[in-house]
């Protein structure tokens, strides 16, 4: 018998002994004592188990201050993503009875921080982050490669999500490279994202779904460039300037996994979040952060060298990094 179980039985025996020595005690009181002791044993067993194995703690509160610090210190040049994700997650986790799962769609070119944000979010919801058995990452080229098997993928996807949410209501599902997903596959999860209290006896309302896509990158870049040429600050760009266009663009883009998707048509995606193209100064921030993460003293000469080796566009102004911070690690290895 596990130690906690022995402790629960010992507590029950102690309570029974106390009951026998009392001058008068009703049978219901003895039964209550045994019940309390048994419950204590179960709770102690669970706590002991969770010390050595990962448990789904649905009541775990979100540390909004820690999330805010992570976003501000690790994500560069993305004031919109930082603000929207912080508010969306905080509001969702503070709501004891959400009406639907939280669904976020992140858009922008590679290297702008979408994958990094999904990692930050996962770590703040489940301590093991992407390694948690309650965080699930789907890659279209790996999990859904063949266009002729869409029906099979839809069935598998429903089973995976139903099984994992049944095991942990606060599961997180991340779909990377949505622009490479065959249209129609993602519509299989539409019932889980809708405003249903239960679907086949399972509630999905506390789950979180995150879509990552390069789709809309050109639209975001054009808006950012127009803003810059007008002499306005990057931080003045607001979500309302881009969100509606991203939603329409994803719906009408034949190369998007959200093409003509019921998820958009039914307004089941809560936020379309743009990731702006990164400037020279942001690339340098990425280099410094990577050096600190490696435990290396920041050398500004190396920082400048790495940033100068990156290529920028448009050809005339050379404002934005065409790979964001995607190749920073490899170039830093070289230096």
C-alpha positions, 0 to 999 in steps of 0.5 A, a space after each residue: 500500500 502507498 504511504 499516503 494510503 497507509 496514512 489514510 487508514 491510520 487516520 480512520 483507525 485513530 478516529 474509530 478509537 476516539 469514537 469508542 472512548 467517547 461517552 456517547 457518539 452516534 453511528 452517523 458520526 463514525 461513518 463520517 469520520 471514516 469517510 473523511 479519513 478515506 478522502 484524506 487518503 485519496 487526496 494525499 495519494 493524488 498529491 504524492 502521485 503529482 510530485 512524480 508525474 505530471 497532473 492536469 490541474 484544471 484549477 491552476 491559476 494563470 500567473 498573468 505577471 509571469 506571462 507578461 514578463 515572458 512576452 516582454 522579455 522574449 518577444 521583440 517588435 510585436 506589441 500587438 501580439 503581446 497585448 492581445 495574447 496577454 489580455 485574451 489568456 488572462 480573461 479566459 483563465 479568469 472566467 470560471 465558466 467560459 462559453 467556448 474554448 479560446 481560439 487564436 489564429 497567429 499570422 505573419 512571415 516566418 521568424 517573426 515569433 509565432 512559434 515562440 509565442 506558442 511555446 511561451 503560452 504552453 509553458 505558462 499554462 502547463 509547466 512542461 510546456 511543449 513537452 507536456 502531455 496536455 499540450 499537443 502540436 500538429 504539423 500538416 506535413 507530418 500528421 496530414 500529408 496526403 490530400 486524398 485522405 482528408 476524411 480519415 484525417 478528420 476522423 483521427 483528429 476528432 478522436 485525438 482531441 476528444 480523448 485528450 480533452 476527456 483526460 484534461 479539460 484544459 488541454 492546449 492544441 497547436 496547429 502549425 503551418 496552417 497554410 500547408 494544411 489541406 482545406 477541409 481538415 480543420 473543419 472536423 474540429 468545428 463542433 468542439 469550438 462552438 458554443 455547446 455545453 457538451 459534445 457527446 458528453 464532453 465539455 471543450 470549453 476550457 481547452 485552447 486552440 492556437 493556429 499558426 500561419 504564414 498566410 496574410 504575411 504580405 498584407 501585414 507587411 504592406 500595412 506596416 510599410 505604408 505606416 512607416 512611409 507615412 511617418 507613423 510609429 510602428 506601435 501606433 498600428 492597432 489590431 482593428 487595422 489588420 484583424 478584419 483583413 486577415 480574417 477575410 484573407 484567410 477565408 478566401 486564400 486557397 492555399 490556407 487551411 482555413 479556406 472557406 472554413 466554417 471556423 471563420 464563417 461561424 466566427 469561432 476564431 476569437 482573435 486574428 493576431 498579426 505578427 509584424 515584420 522585424 526591423 534591424 533593431 529587433 534582429 539585434 534584440 534577438 541576437 542578444 537574447 540568444 547569447 544570454 540564453 546560452 550563458 554567453 556575455 553579450 558582445 555588441 560587435 558580434 551582435 552587429 556582425 550577425 545582424 549585418 549579415 541578414 538580408 532586408 527588404 524592400 530593396 530601396 529602404 531595406 527596413 525589414 528582415 526577410 527571415 525575421 530572426 529565423 537564422 539567428 541561432 545558426 549565424 551565432 553558431 558560426 561566429 
